[in-house]
Amino acid sequence: MSIPNVLTGLRLLAAPAFAWLFLSGRHKAALVVFVAAGITDVLDGVLARALKQFTRLGAVLDPLADKLLALLSLAILTWSSLLPKWLLGLALFRDACIFAAIWLLTRTGRTYEVRPTRFGKYSAFFLVATIVLALVQEAQMPAQAASAGLQTLVLVTALCLFLSWAQYLALLIMLMRKPPDALPGKVKKGWLANAIAGRRPEPLPEQLRP
């Protein structure tokens, strides 16, 4: 197994580890796990390019690991009332719409090699920043009301999520206006995980690992 895939595997394991640590009251340790997982996310991309270790498995697992950790962390923080529940609802709504769009395009035989939008990437960044700040605040000042900085980050994240949803909706409308160019159910799906995660796949041979 390649080194980048090992790092991705560790990030997958970080999700349940984070949940266990946070729910058991070890908030500082949960913060360390979350930040360490973010570092592995950067490292596996750098190493994949430097070592040219691109795999189809990595192309699937990498964005899924990112999404699992982000949504699980967001769900736990909203359940703990550290972040508003509507933020989790907005993130899930956007992702559900993307899945529905993929199903619709597949069923109608339309090719959709779509790149993540600018606001899709912004929303991913600000969502992680919001989670980190919420964890930092809980680790330092438990049971305190959300700071002004955290409240601002929540609003910025929500705005980016909404705008990214609007951009993906515009892309769907544009693609649906084009005639089908493949048999239903036979179109390319390489952008699925990357669109969900808000990451841009690299233009590499055979569309392997981003």
PyMOL commands that set and color helices and strands:
alter all, ss='L'
color gray80, all
select helices_A, chain A and resi 3-23+27-51+56-79+85-107+118-140+148-176+192-197+205-207
alter helices_A, ss='H'
color red, helices_A
deselect
rebuild
show_as cartoon
